[in-house]
Amino acid sequence: MSDSEKNTVAVKIFNQELKIRTTEPPDYVREVARYVDAKIYEIVDSSGGISTSKTIILAALNIADELFKEREKLDEIMRELQQHSEVIAERLSEIET
């Protein structure tokens, strides 16, 4: 997609105004920005005055942790699906013979 086809979406994260150039729908970008902002403020509310950089790093670690856990869940679902598919294929081959 060319630059002319990108949207510019204004968001606010941790009191910082940002303009994001993206091919994603504006509502999606705003939702992601709200999520990141909420994660940062969770750290602010629970940490009691740590530096901005540490706050951002901890929020990023929390988001990355969620991502890794969701990937693991997806991998497990894919393994189970593969196992079920193999059982179904085996049973179908038994029926055909």
C-alpha positions as CSV (number, residue, x, y, z in Angstrom):
1,M,0.0,0.0,0.0
2,S,1.4,3.4,-0.9
3,D,1.8,6.3,1.5
4,S,-1.2,8.0,-0.2
5,E,-3.4,5.1,0.9
6,K,-2.3,5.3,4.6
7,N,-4.5,6.9,7.2
8,T,-3.2,9.4,9.8
9,V,-4.9,8.7,13.1
10,A,-4.4,11.0,16.1
11,V,-4.2,9.2,19.5
12,K,-3.2,10.0,23.0
13,I,-1.1,7.6,25.1
14,F,0.2,8.6,28.5
15,N,-0.7,12.2,27.9
16,Q,1.3,12.3,24.6
17,E,-0.4,13.2,21.4
18,L,0.7,11.0,18.6
19,K,-0.2,10.8,14.9
20,I,0.0,7.3,13.6
21,R,0.3,6.7,9.8
22,T,-1.1,3.3,9.1
23,T,-3.1,1.1,6.7
24,E,-5.2,-0.1,9.6
25,P,-8.7,1.2,10.2
26,P,-8.8,4.3,12.5
27,D,-11.1,2.7,15.0
28,Y,-8.7,-0.2,15.4
29,V,-5.7,2.1,15.9
30,R,-7.7,4.1,18.6
31,E,-8.7,0.8,20.3
32,V,-5.0,-0.4,20.4
33,A,-3.9,3.0,21.7
34,R,-6.6,3.0,24.5
35,Y,-5.4,-0.5,25.5
36,V,-1.7,0.6,25.7
37,D,-2.7,3.7,27.6
38,A,-4.7,1.7,30.1
39,K,-1.8,-0.7,30.6
40,I,0.5,2.2,31.3
41,Y,-1.9,3.6,33.9
42,E,-2.3,0.2,35.6
43,I,1.5,0.4,36.2
44,V,1.2,4.0,37.4
45,D,-1.6,3.2,39.8
46,S,0.2,0.1,41.2
47,S,3.8,1.3,41.3
48,G,3.7,4.5,43.2
49,G,6.0,6.9,41.5
50,I,8.5,5.1,39.4
51,S,10.1,6.9,36.4
52,T,8.3,7.3,33.1
53,S,10.8,5.1,31.3
54,K,10.4,2.3,33.9
55,T,6.6,2.7,33.7
56,I,6.6,2.3,29.9
57,I,9.0,-0.7,30.1
58,L,6.9,-2.5,32.6
59,A,3.7,-1.8,30.6
60,A,5.5,-3.2,27.5
61,L,6.6,-6.3,29.5
62,N,3.0,-6.9,30.6
63,I,1.7,-6.6,27.1
64,A,4.4,-8.9,25.8
65,D,3.6,-11.4,28.5
66,E,0.0,-11.4,27.5
67,L,1.0,-11.9,23.8
68,F,3.3,-14.8,24.6
69,K,0.6,-16.5,26.8
70,E,-2.0,-16.1,24.0
71,R,0.4,-17.5,21.4
72,E,1.0,-20.5,23.7
73,K,-2.8,-21.0,24.0
74,L,-3.1,-20.8,20.2
75,D,-0.3,-23.3,19.7
76,E,-2.0,-25.7,22.1
77,I,-5.3,-25.3,20.2
78,M,-3.5,-25.9,16.9
79,R,-1.9,-29.1,18.3
80,E,-5.2,-30.4,19.5
81,L,-6.8,-29.6,16.2
82,Q,-4.1,-31.5,14.4
83,Q,-4.6,-34.5,16.7
84,H,-8.4,-34.4,16.1
85,S,-7.8,-34.1,12.3
86,E,-5.6,-37.1,12.3
87,V,-8.2,-39.2,14.2
88,I,-10.9,-38.1,11.8
89,A,-8.7,-38.9,8.8
90,E,-7.9,-42.3,10.2
91,R,-11.6,-43.1,10.9
92,L,-12.6,-41.9,7.4
93,S,-10.0,-44.2,5.9
94,E,-11.4,-47.1,7.9
95,I,-14.8,-46.4,6.6
96,E,-13.6,-46.2,3.0
97,T,-11.9,-49.6,3.1
